[in-house]
């Protein structure tokens, strides 16, 4: 039986659901993570990077996705 593939990147809508912040605040949070990681603006933020920055456990975040 096949399992559903898991995502490795996180989007502002996901951050909004997890944190309860507005979409714009969530997008800014992801932008700050990119800046801290010295990533290009067009790059994606991984779930691991998000968890490291926010201090949330990966399992809790994956439950929301």
N, CA, C and O atoms as a Maestro MAE file, in Angstrom:
{
 s_m_m2io_version
 :::
 2.0.0
}

f_m_ct {
 s_m_title
 :::
 protein
 m_atom[260] {
  # First column is atom index #
  i_m_mmod_type
  r_m_x_coord
  r_m_y_coord
  r_m_z_coord
  i_m_residue_number
  s_m_chain_name
  s_m_pdb_residue_name
  s_m_pdb_atom_name
  i_m_atomic_number
  :::
  1 25 0.835 -1.172 0.000 1 A "UNK " " N  " 7
  2 3 0.000 0.000 0.000 1 A "UNK " " CA " 6
  3 2 0.891 1.250 0.000 1 A "UNK " " C  " 6
  4 15 1.837 1.345 0.781 1 A "UNK " " O  " 8
  5 25 0.588 2.176 -0.855 2 A "UNK " " N  " 7
  6 3 1.403 3.376 -0.973 2 A "UNK " " CA " 6
  7 2 1.013 4.389 0.099 2 A "UNK " " C  " 6
  8 15 -0.153 4.521 0.470 2 A "UNK " " O  " 8
  9 25 2.029 5.098 0.581 3 A "UNK " " N  " 7
  10 3 1.767 6.181 1.520 3 A "UNK " " CA " 6
  11 2 1.824 7.499 0.772 3 A "UNK " " C  " 6
  12 15 2.521 7.631 -0.233 3 A "UNK " " O  " 8
  13 25 1.093 8.456 1.269 4 A "UNK " " N  " 7
  14 3 1.072 9.773 0.625 4 A "UNK " " CA " 6
  15 2 2.435 10.439 0.814 4 A "UNK " " C  " 6
  16 15 2.997 10.392 1.909 4 A "UNK " " O  " 8
  17 25 2.966 11.054 -0.230 5 A "UNK " " N  " 7
  18 3 4.260 11.731 -0.081 5 A "UNK " " CA " 6
  19 2 4.134 12.918 0.863 5 A "UNK " " C  " 6
  20 15 3.119 13.613 0.890 5 A "UNK " " O  " 8
  21 25 5.192 13.130 1.634 6 A "UNK " " N  " 7
  22 3 5.189 14.238 2.579 6 A "UNK " " CA " 6
  23 2 5.909 15.424 1.959 6 A "UNK " " C  " 6
  24 15 6.883 15.264 1.224 6 A "UNK " " O  " 8
  25 25 5.420 16.600 2.264 7 A "UNK " " N  " 7
  26 3 6.053 17.813 1.759 7 A "UNK " " CA " 6
  27 2 7.291 18.119 2.576 7 A "UNK " " C  " 6
  28 15 7.406 17.720 3.735 7 A "UNK " " O  " 8
  29 25 8.220 18.838 1.949 8 A "UNK " " N  " 7
  30 3 9.419 19.252 2.664 8 A "UNK " " CA " 6
  31 2 9.522 20.764 2.774 8 A "UNK " " C  " 6
  32 15 10.414 21.276 3.450 8 A "UNK " " O  " 8
  33 25 8.621 21.483 2.117 9 A "UNK " " N  " 7
  34 3 8.654 22.950 2.193 9 A "UNK " " CA " 6
  35 2 7.363 23.439 2.835 9 A "UNK " " C  " 6
  36 15 6.356 22.732 2.880 9 A "UNK " " O  " 8
  37 25 7.426 24.668 3.326 10 A "UNK " " N  " 7
  38 3 6.293 25.249 4.036 10 A "UNK " " CA " 6
  39 2 5.939 26.582 3.389 10 A "UNK " " C  " 6
  40 15 6.820 27.317 2.944 10 A "UNK " " O  " 8
  41 25 4.665 26.885 3.339 11 A "UNK " " N  " 7
  42 3 4.148 28.077 2.672 11 A "UNK " " CA " 6
  43 2 3.453 28.989 3.683 11 A "UNK " " C  " 6
  44 15 3.113 28.547 4.780 11 A "UNK " " O  " 8
  45 25 3.240 30.256 3.324 12 A "UNK " " N  " 7
  46 3 2.594 31.188 4.258 12 A "UNK " " CA " 6
  47 2 1.243 30.700 4.781 12 A "UNK " " C  " 6
  48 15 0.925 30.922 5.949 12 A "UNK " " O  " 8
  49 25 0.459 30.052 3.957 13 A "UNK " " N  " 7
  50 3 -0.850 29.544 4.393 13 A "UNK " " CA " 6
  51 2 -0.671 28.495 5.493 13 A "UNK " " C  " 6
  52 15 -1.472 28.434 6.426 13 A "UNK " " O  " 8
  53 25 0.369 27.675 5.388 14 A "UNK " " N  " 7
  54 3 0.659 26.686 6.427 14 A "UNK " " CA " 6
  55 2 1.052 27.382 7.730 14 A "UNK " " C  " 6
  56 15 0.570 27.021 8.803 14 A "UNK " " O  " 8
  57 25 1.923 28.375 7.629 15 A "UNK " " N  " 7
  58 3 2.362 29.126 8.804 15 A "UNK " " CA " 6
  59 2 1.157 29.807 9.452 15 A "UNK " " C  " 6
  60 15 1.050 29.855 10.677 15 A "UNK " " O  " 8
  61 25 0.261 30.327 8.633 16 A "UNK " " N  " 7
  62 3 -0.951 30.980 9.135 16 A "UNK " " CA " 6
  63 2 -1.786 29.989 9.949 16 A "UNK " " C  " 6
  64 15 -2.280 30.335 11.022 16 A "UNK " " O  " 8
  65 25 -1.943 28.785 9.458 17 A "UNK " " N  " 7
  66 3 -2.715 27.760 10.149 17 A "UNK " " CA " 6
  67 2 -2.051 27.358 11.460 17 A "UNK " " C  " 6
  68 15 -2.727 27.185 12.474 17 A "UNK " " O  " 8
  69 25 -0.732 27.210 11.440 18 A "UNK " " N  " 7
  70 3 0.009 26.753 12.611 18 A "UNK " " CA " 6
  71 2 0.049 27.825 13.699 18 A "UNK " " C  " 6
  72 15 -0.173 27.527 14.872 18 A "UNK " " O  " 8
  73 25 0.330 29.059 13.317 19 A "UNK " " N  " 7
  74 3 0.567 30.119 14.304 19 A "UNK " " CA " 6
  75 2 -0.656 30.966 14.618 19 A "UNK " " C  " 6
  76 15 -0.714 31.588 15.678 19 A "UNK " " O  " 8
  77 25 -1.628 31.003 13.726 20 A "UNK " " N  " 7
  78 3 -2.791 31.854 13.931 20 A "UNK " " CA " 6
  79 2 -2.545 33.296 13.522 20 A "UNK " " C  " 6
  80 15 -3.386 34.161 13.768 20 A "UNK " " O  " 8
  81 25 -1.401 33.567 12.899 21 A "UNK " " N  " 7
  82 3 -1.091 34.921 12.429 21 A "UNK " " CA " 6
  83 2 -1.755 35.146 11.078 21 A "UNK " " C  " 6
  84 15 -2.244 34.209 10.447 21 A "UNK " " O  " 8
  85 25 -1.765 36.399 10.644 22 A "UNK " " N  " 7
  86 3 -2.342 36.710 9.338 22 A "UNK " " CA " 6
  87 2 -1.440 36.169 8.227 22 A "UNK " " C  " 6
  88 15 -0.289 35.800 8.463 22 A "UNK " " O  " 8
  89 25 -1.985 36.131 7.024 23 A "UNK " " N  " 7
  90 3 -1.219 35.649 5.882 23 A "UNK " " CA " 6
  91 2 0.021 36.512 5.667 23 A "UNK " " C  " 6
  92 15 1.108 35.989 5.421 23 A "UNK " " O  " 8
  93 25 -0.139 37.825 5.760 24 A "UNK " " N  " 7
  94 3 0.979 38.745 5.534 24 A "UNK " " CA " 6
  95 2 2.071 38.572 6.588 24 A "UNK " " C  " 6
  96 15 3.257 38.575 6.258 24 A "UNK " " O  " 8
  97 25 1.680 38.423 7.848 25 A "UNK " " N  " 7
  98 3 2.660 38.191 8.907 25 A "UNK " " CA " 6
  99 2 3.385 36.865 8.692 25 A "UNK " " C  " 6
  100 15 4.583 36.757 8.956 25 A "UNK " " O  " 8
  101 25 2.666 35.874 8.221 26 A "UNK " " N  " 7
  102 3 3.269 34.566 7.947 26 A "UNK " " CA " 6
  103 2 4.278 34.656 6.812 26 A "UNK " " C  " 6
  104 15 5.344 34.042 6.872 26 A "UNK " " O  " 8
  105 25 3.945 35.417 5.783 27 A "UNK " " N  " 7
  106 3 4.871 35.606 4.667 27 A "UNK " " CA " 6
  107 2 6.128 36.338 5.138 27 A "UNK " " C  " 6
  108 15 7.235 36.014 4.708 27 A "UNK " " O  " 8
  109 25 5.957 37.325 6.021 28 A "UNK " " N  " 7
  110 3 7.112 38.052 6.569 28 A "UNK " " CA " 6
  111 2 8.002 37.144 7.406 28 A "UNK " " C  " 6
  112 15 9.226 37.266 7.368 28 A "UNK " " O  " 8
  113 25 7.398 36.240 8.155 29 A "UNK " " N  " 7
  114 3 8.168 35.294 8.955 29 A "UNK " " CA " 6
  115 2 9.033 34.414 8.054 29 A "UNK " " C  " 6
  116 15 10.213 34.201 8.334 29 A "UNK " " O  " 8
  117 25 8.445 33.909 6.980 30 A "UNK " " N  " 7
  118 3 9.216 33.097 6.038 30 A "UNK " " CA " 6
  119 2 10.316 33.920 5.378 30 A "UNK " " C  " 6
  120 15 11.401 33.403 5.110 30 A "UNK " " O  " 8
  121 25 10.047 35.188 5.115 31 A "UNK " " N  " 7
  122 3 11.056 36.068 4.527 31 A "UNK " " CA " 6
  123 2 12.225 36.259 5.497 31 A "UNK " " C  " 6
  124 15 13.384 36.256 5.080 31 A "UNK " " O  " 8
  125 25 11.926 36.423 6.784 32 A "UNK " " N  " 7
  126 3 12.994 36.569 7.783 32 A "UNK " " CA " 6
  127 2 13.841 35.307 7.865 32 A "UNK " " C  " 6
  128 15 15.060 35.385 8.022 32 A "UNK " " O  " 8
  129 25 13.208 34.153 7.759 33 A "UNK " " N  " 7
  130 3 13.945 32.884 7.777 33 A "UNK " " CA " 6
  131 2 14.883 32.823 6.582 33 A "UNK " " C  " 6
  132 15 16.040 32.430 6.727 33 A "UNK " " O  " 8
  133 25 14.404 33.205 5.406 34 A "UNK " " N  " 7
  134 3 15.239 33.215 4.205 34 A "UNK " " CA " 6
  135 2 16.422 34.154 4.369 34 A "UNK " " C  " 6
  136 15 17.543 33.811 3.993 34 A "UNK " " O  " 8
  137 25 16.184 35.336 4.926 35 A "UNK " " N  " 7
  138 3 17.262 36.305 5.121 35 A "UNK " " CA " 6
  139 2 18.310 35.768 6.094 35 A "UNK " " C  " 6
  140 15 19.510 35.926 5.869 35 A "UNK " " O  " 8
  141 25 17.859 35.138 7.170 36 A "UNK " " N  " 7
  142 3 18.784 34.588 8.158 36 A "UNK " " CA " 6
  143 2 19.623 33.455 7.561 36 A "UNK " " C  " 6
  144 15 20.794 33.292 7.905 36 A "UNK " " O  " 8
  145 25 19.017 32.680 6.669 37 A "UNK " " N  " 7
  146 3 19.707 31.551 6.038 37 A "UNK " " CA " 6
  147 2 20.500 31.971 4.800 37 A "UNK " " C  " 6
  148 15 21.136 31.137 4.156 37 A "UNK " " O  " 8
  149 25 20.462 33.267 4.467 38 A "UNK " " N  " 7
  150 3 21.130 33.795 3.263 38 A "UNK " " CA " 6
  151 2 20.671 33.082 1.995 38 A "UNK " " C  " 6
  152 15 21.479 32.720 1.140 38 A "UNK " " O  " 8
  153 25 19.360 32.888 1.893 39 A "UNK " " N  " 7
  154 3 18.774 32.232 0.730 39 A "UNK " " CA " 6
  155 2 18.254 33.288 -0.243 39 A "UNK " " C  " 6
  156 15 17.871 34.380 0.177 39 A "UNK " " O  " 8
  157 25 18.236 32.976 -1.525 40 A "UNK " " N  " 7
  158 3 17.626 33.914 -2.484 40 A "UNK " " CA " 6
  159 2 16.139 34.089 -2.189 40 A "UNK " " C  " 6
  160 15 15.506 33.220 -1.589 40 A "UNK " " O  " 8
  161 25 15.599 35.211 -2.612 41 A "UNK " " N  " 7
  162 3 14.207 35.528 -2.324 41 A "UNK " " CA " 6
  163 2 13.237 34.522 -2.942 41 A "UNK " " C  " 6
  164 15 12.155 34.290 -2.403 41 A "UNK " " O  " 8
  165 25 13.618 33.933 -4.058 42 A "UNK " " N  " 7
  166 3 12.725 32.998 -4.751 42 A "UNK " " CA " 6
  167 2 12.813 31.570 -4.213 42 A "UNK " " C  " 6
  168 15 12.079 30.698 -4.676 42 A "UNK " " O  " 8
  169 25 13.689 31.315 -3.254 43 A "UNK " " N  " 7
  170 3 13.852 29.957 -2.737 43 A "UNK " " CA " 6
  171 2 12.737 29.607 -1.757 43 A "UNK " " C  " 6
  172 15 11.998 30.477 -1.295 43 A "UNK " " O  " 8
  173 25 12.633 28.338 -1.455 44 A "UNK " " N  " 7
  174 3 11.610 27.834 -0.540 44 A "UNK " " CA " 6
  175 2 12.216 27.600 0.838 44 A "UNK " " C  " 6
  176 15 13.427 27.419 0.969 44 A "UNK " " O  " 8
  177 25 11.372 27.606 1.860 45 A "UNK " " N  " 7
  178 3 11.801 27.332 3.228 45 A "UNK " " CA " 6
  179 2 11.370 25.913 3.575 45 A "UNK " " C  " 6
  180 15 10.208 25.549 3.394 45 A "UNK " " O  " 8
  181 25 12.308 25.115 4.074 46 A "UNK " " N  " 7
  182 3 11.975 23.745 4.437 46 A "UNK " " CA " 6
  183 2 11.307 23.720 5.809 46 A "UNK " " C  " 6
  184 15 11.395 24.674 6.583 46 A "UNK " " O  " 8
  185 25 10.651 22.625 6.082 47 A "UNK " " N  " 7
  186 3 9.993 22.447 7.371 47 A "UNK " " CA " 6
  187 2 11.040 22.436 8.479 47 A "UNK " " C  " 6
  188 15 10.809 22.980 9.559 47 A "UNK " " O  " 8
  189 25 12.189 21.817 8.217 48 A "UNK " " N  " 7
  190 3 13.264 21.784 9.209 48 A "UNK " " CA " 6
  191 2 13.758 23.186 9.535 48 A "UNK " " C  " 6
  192 15 13.972 23.504 10.705 48 A "UNK " " O  " 8
  193 25 13.943 24.029 8.525 49 A "UNK " " N  " 7
  194 3 14.390 25.401 8.749 49 A "UNK " " CA " 6
  195 2 13.358 26.188 9.551 49 A "UNK " " C  " 6
  196 15 13.709 26.958 10.445 49 A "UNK " " O  " 8
  197 25 12.083 25.988 9.224 50 A "UNK " " N  " 7
  198 3 11.010 26.662 9.950 50 A "UNK " " CA " 6
  199 2 11.006 26.233 11.415 50 A "UNK " " C  " 6
  200 15 10.886 27.075 12.305 50 A "UNK " " O  " 8
  201 25 11.135 24.943 11.670 51 A "UNK " " N  " 7
  202 3 11.118 24.437 13.044 51 A "UNK " " CA " 6
  203 2 12.331 24.937 13.823 51 A "UNK " " C  " 6
  204 15 12.214 25.284 14.999 51 A "UNK " " O  " 8
  205 25 13.479 24.975 13.185 52 A "UNK " " N  " 7
  206 3 14.688 25.462 13.838 52 A "UNK " " CA " 6
  207 2 14.528 26.931 14.235 52 A "UNK " " C  " 6
  208 15 14.925 27.326 15.331 52 A "UNK " " O  " 8
  209 25 13.955 27.729 13.356 53 A "UNK " " N  " 7
  210 3 13.793 29.158 13.604 53 A "UNK " " CA " 6
  211 2 12.753 29.429 14.690 53 A "UNK " " C  " 6
  212 15 12.962 30.282 15.552 53 A "UNK " " O  " 8
  213 25 11.635 28.707 14.649 54 A "UNK " " N  " 7
  214 3 10.534 28.983 15.583 54 A "UNK " " CA " 6
  215 2 10.647 28.211 16.890 54 A "UNK " " C  " 6
  216 15 10.038 28.592 17.889 54 A "UNK " " O  " 8
  217 25 11.422 27.126 16.890 55 A "UNK " " N  " 7
  218 3 11.543 26.314 18.093 55 A "UNK " " CA " 6
  219 2 10.425 25.298 18.248 55 A "UNK " " C  " 6
  220 15 10.314 24.657 19.293 55 A "UNK " " O  " 8
  221 25 9.598 25.142 17.230 56 A "UNK " " N  " 7
  222 3 8.513 24.157 17.273 56 A "UNK " " CA " 6
  223 2 9.057 22.782 16.914 56 A "UNK " " C  " 6
  224 15 10.041 22.666 16.184 56 A "UNK " " O  " 8
  225 25 8.416 21.752 17.424 57 A "UNK " " N  " 7
  226 3 8.834 20.387 17.103 57 A "UNK " " CA " 6
  227 2 8.309 20.012 15.724 57 A "UNK " " C  " 6
  228 15 7.195 20.369 15.343 57 A "UNK " " O  " 8
  229 25 9.137 19.287 14.991 58 A "UNK " " N  " 7
  230 3 8.799 18.911 13.619 58 A "UNK " " CA " 6
  231 2 7.518 18.076 13.561 58 A "UNK " " C  " 6
  232 15 6.700 18.260 12.660 58 A "UNK " " O  " 8
  233 25 7.343 17.173 14.504 59 A "UNK " " N  " 7
  234 3 6.156 16.325 14.510 59 A "UNK " " CA " 6
  235 2 4.879 17.142 14.653 59 A "UNK " " C  " 6
  236 15 3.876 16.848 14.003 59 A "UNK " " O  " 8
  237 25 4.912 18.165 15.499 60 A "UNK " " N  " 7
  238 3 3.732 19.017 15.674 60 A "UNK " " CA " 6
  239 2 3.398 19.766 14.395 60 A "UNK " " C  " 6
  240 15 2.231 19.887 14.022 60 A "UNK " " O  " 8
  241 25 4.429 20.267 13.725 61 A "UNK " " N  " 7
  242 3 4.227 21.014 12.481 61 A "UNK " " CA " 6
  243 2 3.677 20.081 11.402 61 A "UNK " " C  " 6
  244 15 2.749 20.447 10.681 61 A "UNK " " O  " 8
  245 25 4.242 18.883 11.288 62 A "UNK " " N  " 7
  246 3 3.791 17.945 10.251 62 A "UNK " " CA " 6
  247 2 2.351 17.529 10.459 62 A "UNK " " C  " 6
  248 15 1.663 17.206 9.491 62 A "UNK " " O  " 8
  249 25 1.875 17.526 11.695 63 A "UNK " " N  " 7
  250 3 0.474 17.169 11.959 63 A "UNK " " CA " 6
  251 2 -0.480 18.186 11.347 63 A "UNK " " C  " 6
  252 15 -1.606 17.836 10.994 63 A "UNK " " O  " 8
  253 25 -0.054 19.426 11.215 64 A "UNK " " N  " 7
  254 3 -0.893 20.480 10.622 64 A "UNK " " CA " 6
  255 2 -0.875 20.465 9.092 64 A "UNK " " C  " 6
  256 15 -1.762 21.034 8.457 64 A "UNK " " O  " 8
  257 25 0.120 19.825 8.506 65 A "UNK " " N  " 7
  258 3 0.247 19.846 7.041 65 A "UNK " " CA " 6
  259 2 -0.543 18.743 6.386 65 A "UNK " " C  " 6
  260 15 -0.540 18.625 5.161 65 A "UNK " " O  " 8
  :::
 }
 m_bond[259] {
  # First column is bond index #
  i_m_from
  i_m_to
  i_m_order
  :::
  1 1 2 1
  2 2 3 1
  3 3 4 2
  4 3 5 1
  5 5 6 1
  6 6 7 1
  7 7 8 2
  8 7 9 1
  9 9 10 1
  10 10 11 1
  11 11 12 2
  12 11 13 1
  13 13 14 1
  14 14 15 1
  15 15 16 2
  16 15 17 1
  17 17 18 1
  18 18 19 1
  19 19 20 2
  20 19 21 1
  21 21 22 1
  22 22 23 1
  23 23 24 2
  24 23 25 1
  25 25 26 1
  26 26 27 1
  27 27 28 2
  28 27 29 1
  29 29 30 1
  30 30 31 1
  31 31 32 2
  32 31 33 1
  33 33 34 1
  34 34 35 1
  35 35 36 2
  36 35 37 1
  37 37 38 1
  38 38 39 1
  39 39 40 2
  40 39 41 1
  41 41 42 1
  42 42 43 1
  43 43 44 2
  44 43 45 1
  45 45 46 1
  46 46 47 1
  47 47 48 2
  48 47 49 1
  49 49 50 1
  50 50 51 1
  51 51 52 2
  52 51 53 1
  53 53 54 1
  54 54 55 1
  55 55 56 2
  56 55 57 1
  57 57 58 1
  58 58 59 1
  59 59 60 2
  60 59 61 1
  61 61 62 1
  62 62 63 1
  63 63 64 2
  64 63 65 1
  65 65 66 1
  66 66 67 1
  67 67 68 2
  68 67 69 1
  69 69 70 1
  70 70 71 1
  71 71 72 2
  72 71 73 1
  73 73 74 1
  74 74 75 1
  75 75 76 2
  76 75 77 1
  77 77 78 1
  78 78 79 1
  79 79 80 2
  80 79 81 1
  81 81 82 1
  82 82 83 1
  83 83 84 2
  84 83 85 1
  85 85 86 1
  86 86 87 1
  87 87 88 2
  88 87 89 1
  89 89 90 1
  90 90 91 1
  91 91 92 2
  92 91 93 1
  93 93 94 1
  94 94 95 1
  95 95 96 2
  96 95 97 1
  97 97 98 1
  98 98 99 1
  99 99 100 2
  100 99 101 1
  101 101 102 1
  102 102 103 1
  103 103 104 2
  104 103 105 1
  105 105 106 1
  106 106 107 1
  107 107 108 2
  108 107 109 1
  109 109 110 1
  110 110 111 1
  111 111 112 2
  112 111 113 1
  113 113 114 1
  114 114 115 1
  115 115 116 2
  116 115 117 1
  117 117 118 1
  118 118 119 1
  119 119 120 2
  120 119 121 1
  121 121 122 1
  122 122 123 1
  123 123 124 2
  124 123 125 1
  125 125 126 1
  126 126 127 1
  127 127 128 2
  128 127 129 1
  129 129 130 1
  130 130 131 1
  131 131 132 2
  132 131 133 1
  133 133 134 1
  134 134 135 1
  135 135 136 2
  136 135 137 1
  137 137 138 1
  138 138 139 1
  139 139 140 2
  140 139 141 1
  141 141 142 1
  142 142 143 1
  143 143 144 2
  144 143 145 1
  145 145 146 1
  146 146 147 1
  147 147 148 2
  148 147 149 1
  149 149 150 1
  150 150 151 1
  151 151 152 2
  152 151 153 1
  153 153 154 1
  154 154 155 1
  155 155 156 2
  156 155 157 1
  157 157 158 1
  158 158 159 1
  159 159 160 2
  160 159 161 1
  161 161 162 1
  162 162 163 1
  163 163 164 2
  164 163 165 1
  165 165 166 1
  166 166 167 1
  167 167 168 2
  168 167 169 1
  169 169 170 1
  170 170 171 1
  171 171 172 2
  172 171 173 1
  173 173 174 1
  174 174 175 1
  175 175 176 2
  176 175 177 1
  177 177 178 1
  178 178 179 1
  179 179 180 2
  180 179 181 1
  181 181 182 1
  182 182 183 1
  183 183 184 2
  184 183 185 1
  185 185 186 1
  186 186 187 1
  187 187 188 2
  188 187 189 1
  189 189 190 1
  190 190 191 1
  191 191 192 2
  192 191 193 1
  193 193 194 1
  194 194 195 1
  195 195 196 2
  196 195 197 1
  197 197 198 1
  198 198 199 1
  199 199 200 2
  200 199 201 1
  201 201 202 1
  202 202 203 1
  203 203 204 2
  204 203 205 1
  205 205 206 1
  206 206 207 1
  207 207 208 2
  208 207 209 1
  209 209 210 1
  210 210 211 1
  211 211 212 2
  212 211 213 1
  213 213 214 1
  214 214 215 1
  215 215 216 2
  216 215 217 1
  217 217 218 1
  218 218 219 1
  219 219 220 2
  220 219 221 1
  221 221 222 1
  222 222 223 1
  223 223 224 2
  224 223 225 1
  225 225 226 1
  226 226 227 1
  227 227 228 2
  228 227 229 1
  229 229 230 1
  230 230 231 1
  231 231 232 2
  232 231 233 1
  233 233 234 1
  234 234 235 1
  235 235 236 2
  236 235 237 1
  237 237 238 1
  238 238 239 1
  239 239 240 2
  240 239 241 1
  241 241 242 1
  242 242 243 1
  243 243 244 2
  244 243 245 1
  245 245 246 1
  246 246 247 1
  247 247 248 2
  248 247 249 1
  249 249 250 1
  250 250 251 1
  251 251 252 2
  252 251 253 1
  253 253 254 1
  254 254 255 1
  255 255 256 2
  256 255 257 1
  257 257 258 1
  258 258 259 1
  259 259 260 2
  :::
 }
}
